[in-house]
Amino acid sequence: MCIKINIKKTSAGVRHQINFKKSLLAKQTNIYKKLIKSKKSFFGRSNGRITIGHKGGGHKRKFRNISVPYFNNFSLILGHFYDSRRSSFFSLCYNFLDSKFFNILSVNNTYPGSFTFFYQTFPELKLGVLINIKNLPTGSILNYLSDSKKVKYIKSAGTFGTLIQKSPYECKIKLPSGLIKTFSTSEFCFIGSISNSLHNTLVIGKAGRARLKGKRPHVRGVAMNPVDHPHGGQTSGGMTPVTPWGIPTRGKPTRKKHVKI
């Protein structure tokens, strides 16, 4: 859904910039506007207090609600749209059974006019179809994985999970991070990978685009004073790297690769 474009090198900001022409994405419609909510974002600030470092400013963004009907779902994809709050695209769908419009994350190789549906009794293995994990064969590619009816995993652009082992009640899924987690086979997921797989090849090219995204500059700890960071006031050598709160950043892993849910 993205086409790589060549940018004329007229300045240093666009000399190394890599961008994409989203010509296959749909434009705004009246139906699409009704599903958008105005939601103010403080970009890491709460009453003026910094709650998340290196975030601030940024352009105003609106909230697109992503919802998936787990039952009575026989829908037609009307078009793919850009979302300012996530790296992947989303699809506007119309449910024939409930006569309602809703948004889902776009799946690679699904196009306007494709059908997405969910049948618990008669599953069909097809791209963009919502399905129970128990109906998937081992080795399947999946995304938008739910955990207790709340979608938590595999939502970023171009990512996918792999079903590596399955039993009647539990299964093991390899997440994009390499982490292997155990899920119940009664959970739901979409077949395929998330759209906008070229997102990781994007080169911003200049600091101004990062500031529009709400990203502020990072300052090295060795460039600070001792009161601001444990690395401050000295050279970069002779000390174990730590966080601003003194926790060592080198050593054994702090997370397990195999976690049971």
Buried (B, 14 or more C-beta within 10 A) or exposed (E): BBEEEEEEEEEEBBEEBBBBEBEEBBEEEEEBEEBBEEEEBBBBBEEEEEEEEEBBEBEEBBBBEBEBBEEEBBBBBBBBBBBEEBBBBBBBBBBEEBEEBBBBBBBBEBEEEBBBBBBBEEBEEBBBBBBBBBBBEEEBBBBBBBBEEEBEBBBBBBBBBBBEEBEEEBBBBBBBEEBBBBBBBEBBBBBBBBBBBBBEEBEBBBEEBBBEBBBBEEEEBBEBEEEEBBBBEEEEEEEEEBEEEEEEEEEEEEEEEEEEE
